[in-house]
Amino acid sequence: MKAAQINRYGGSDAVEINRNTASPVVSQGKLIVEVYAAGVNPVDWKIREGYMQQMRSPSLPITLGGDFSGLVMEIGEGVSGFKKGDEVYGQAIALGGGSGSFAEFALVNAKNIAYKPRSVNHLEAAALPLPGVSAYQALVDHIGLSRDKRILVHGGAGGIGTFAIQIAKHLGAYAAATASTDSIKYVKDLGADEIIDYRRQSFQDLLHDYDAVFDTVGGDTYVNSFKVLKKGGIIVSMLEQPHADLMEKYGVTTIAQFTQVTSGRLAKLAELVDHGAVKVYMDRIFPLEEAGEALSYLQKGHPRGKVVLEIK
Ligand SMILES: NC(=O)c1ccc[n+]([C@@H]2O[C@H](COP(=O)([O-])OP(=O)(O)OC[C@H]3O[C@@H](n4cnc5c(N)ncnc54)[C@H](OP(=O)(O)O)[C@@H]3O)[C@@H](O)[C@H]2O)c1
């Protein structure tokens, strides 16, 4: 089968399209899916560059990609609830025990998939798993965001930010977001109540007494986020570990989120999509053969919404 792989760590030139990759073999608790489309996420170029080697990194060559939407082809022992031909979406990342989604077929763990949302096509469904579940896990499970609470979402035009703004508005919260100048209209159209141009304005001078911050950027953005919260507020960061001294100084809680793309969260996300509360915004679609270019585009091209590979 065809797959986008790396045999060494590096830039986009490290990505090879191998046409004779061995097809994955089904095993206990897992399924084989035919991949129709694969979502592209920052973790994919971070794996390519070797940043994730401290985590249980599989040995080279690695088939890149995690997020996918496709069709169940084979079912391993101990898997229930799915049958051949079901349309499913979820995660097949090699770091998580899958075989990688930038390929025509993937081995996936049954606990990392769910039925695909019915109202969207495979390209749109493939854009959802990691960024959509990241936003859901942060806003619903960690923050418990509710009506009239105020949240600041950093990176509002990004993969995760796009879903976070929509989920915050669906929950009835007041949502501010940071974005770059060119993305302000996009973020406004997503439903953000207030937008701060992070290249020209300092959000910490403009916003005060917020209940929550969802940080998808890290660094100084994370450190300055403490200043916008009321006492008892919460920061969920996708990149930073809790800073105990800042937590104590400002009287706030912080959580370092490790997103877990579970069947339960995928099913909840699919419900939000099918009820029209969450829409998928795709910036660009690439063929599998251009997986290397797709990763560079996500890394350097300032996309609004998602980048997706069309595989079938
Ligand atoms: N911990 C976990 O389990 C986990 C899971 C998923 C993702 N992540 C991480 O979370 C991060 C975000 O993921 P993503 O998929 O949303 O990435 P993405 O699609 O690349 O979006 C990142 C967004 O951040 C914006 N941005 C950059 N600098 C900013 C700043 N100083 N202030 C405000 N916004 C800024 C970018 O805007 P411009 O392009 O316009 O500059 C872009 O829209 C990545 O680093 C990813 O690896 C972690």
Ligand as a Chemical Component Dictionary entry (heavy atoms), coordinates in Angstrom:
data_LIG
# 
_chem_comp.id                   LIG 
_chem_comp.type                 NON-POLYMER 
_chem_comp.pdbx_formal_charge   0 
_chem_comp.three_letter_code    LIG 
# 
loop_
_chem_comp_atom.comp_id 
_chem_comp_atom.atom_id 
_chem_comp_atom.alt_atom_id 
_chem_comp_atom.type_symbol 
_chem_comp_atom.charge 
_chem_comp_atom.model_Cartn_x 
_chem_comp_atom.model_Cartn_y 
_chem_comp_atom.model_Cartn_z 
_chem_comp_atom.pdbx_ordinal 
LIG N1  N1  N 0  -0.788 18.433 24.771 1  
LIG C1  C1  C 0  -1.443 17.782 23.839 2  
LIG O1  O1  O 0  -1.954 16.674 24.057 3  
LIG C2  C2  C 0  -1.636 18.452 22.505 4  
LIG C3  C3  C 0  -2.645 17.960 21.637 5  
LIG C4  C4  C 0  -2.867 18.639 20.434 6  
LIG C5  C5  C 0  -2.090 19.762 20.125 7  
LIG N2  N2  N 1  -1.126 20.183 20.975 8  
LIG C6  C6  C 0  -0.318 21.372 20.652 9  
LIG O2  O2  O 0  -1.171 22.515 20.695 10 
LIG C7  C7  C 0  -0.654 23.513 19.820 11 
LIG C8  C8  C 0  -1.788 24.091 18.958 12 
LIG O3  O3  O 0  -2.279 23.087 18.084 13 
LIG P1  P1  P 0  -3.170 23.470 16.811 14 
LIG O4  O4  O 0  -3.518 22.217 16.128 15 
LIG O5  O5  O -1 -4.236 24.432 17.187 16 
LIG O6  O6  O 0  -2.051 24.258 15.949 17 
LIG P2  P2  P 0  -2.224 25.220 14.661 18 
LIG O7  O7  O 0  -3.368 24.778 13.832 19 
LIG O8  O8  O 0  -0.863 25.325 14.075 20 
LIG O9  O9  O 0  -2.659 26.628 15.282 21 
LIG C9  C9  C 0  -1.828 27.411 16.077 22 
LIG C10 C10 C 0  -2.418 28.835 16.081 23 
LIG O10 O10 O 0  -1.720 29.640 17.043 24 
LIG C11 C11 C 0  -1.620 30.940 16.501 25 
LIG N3  N3  N 0  -0.548 31.679 17.182 26 
LIG C12 C12 C 0  0.792  31.574 16.990 27 
LIG N4  N4  N 0  1.428  32.414 17.838 28 
LIG C13 C13 C 0  0.456  33.026 18.582 29 
LIG C14 C14 C 0  0.480  33.995 19.626 30 
LIG N5  N5  N 0  1.631  34.490 20.106 31 
LIG N6  N6  N 0  -0.702 34.409 20.149 32 
LIG C15 C15 C 0  -1.870 33.915 19.699 33 
LIG N7  N7  N 0  -1.963 32.989 18.701 34 
LIG C16 C16 C 0  -0.804 32.556 18.164 35 
LIG C17 C17 C 0  -1.381 30.741 15.035 36 
LIG O11 O11 O 0  -1.797 31.900 14.337 37 
LIG P3  P3  P 0  -0.974 32.457 13.055 38 
LIG O12 O12 O 0  -0.682 31.259 12.200 39 
LIG O13 O13 O 0  -1.891 33.415 12.425 40 
LIG O14 O14 O 0  0.287  33.089 13.604 41 
LIG C18 C18 C 0  -2.297 29.542 14.737 42 
LIG O15 O15 O 0  -3.579 29.991 14.331 43 
LIG C19 C19 C 0  0.467  22.836 19.012 44 
LIG O16 O16 O 0  1.720  23.220 19.539 45 
LIG C20 C20 C 0  0.221  21.351 19.230 46 
LIG O17 O17 O 0  1.382  20.566 19.109 47 
LIG C21 C21 C 0  -0.878 19.550 22.165 48 
# 
loop_
_chem_comp_bond.comp_id 
_chem_comp_bond.atom_id_1 
_chem_comp_bond.atom_id_2 
_chem_comp_bond.value_order 
_chem_comp_bond.pdbx_ordinal 
LIG N1  C1  SING 1  
LIG C1  O1  DOUB 2  
LIG C1  C2  SING 3  
LIG C2  C3  SING 4  
LIG C2  C21 DOUB 5  
LIG C3  C4  DOUB 6  
LIG C4  C5  SING 7  
LIG C5  N2  DOUB 8  
LIG N2  C6  SING 9  
LIG N2  C21 SING 10 
LIG C6  O2  SING 11 
LIG C6  C20 SING 12 
LIG O2  C7  SING 13 
LIG C7  C8  SING 14 
LIG C7  C19 SING 15 
LIG C8  O3  SING 16 
LIG O3  P1  SING 17 
LIG P1  O4  DOUB 18 
LIG P1  O5  SING 19 
LIG P1  O6  SING 20 
LIG O6  P2  SING 21 
LIG P2  O7  DOUB 22 
LIG P2  O8  SING 23 
LIG P2  O9  SING 24 
LIG O9  C9  SING 25 
LIG C9  C10 SING 26 
LIG C10 O10 SING 27 
LIG C10 C18 SING 28 
LIG O10 C11 SING 29 
LIG C11 N3  SING 30 
LIG C11 C17 SING 31 
LIG N3  C12 SING 32 
LIG N3  C16 SING 33 
LIG C12 N4  DOUB 34 
LIG N4  C13 SING 35 
LIG C13 C14 SING 36 
LIG C13 C16 DOUB 37 
LIG C14 N5  SING 38 
LIG C14 N6  DOUB 39 
LIG N6  C15 SING 40 
LIG C15 N7  DOUB 41 
LIG N7  C16 SING 42 
LIG C17 O11 SING 43 
LIG C17 C18 SING 44 
LIG O11 P3  SING 45 
LIG P3  O12 DOUB 46 
LIG P3  O13 SING 47 
LIG P3  O14 SING 48 
LIG C18 O15 SING 49 
LIG C19 O16 SING 50 
LIG C19 C20 SING 51 
LIG C20 O17 SING 52 
# 
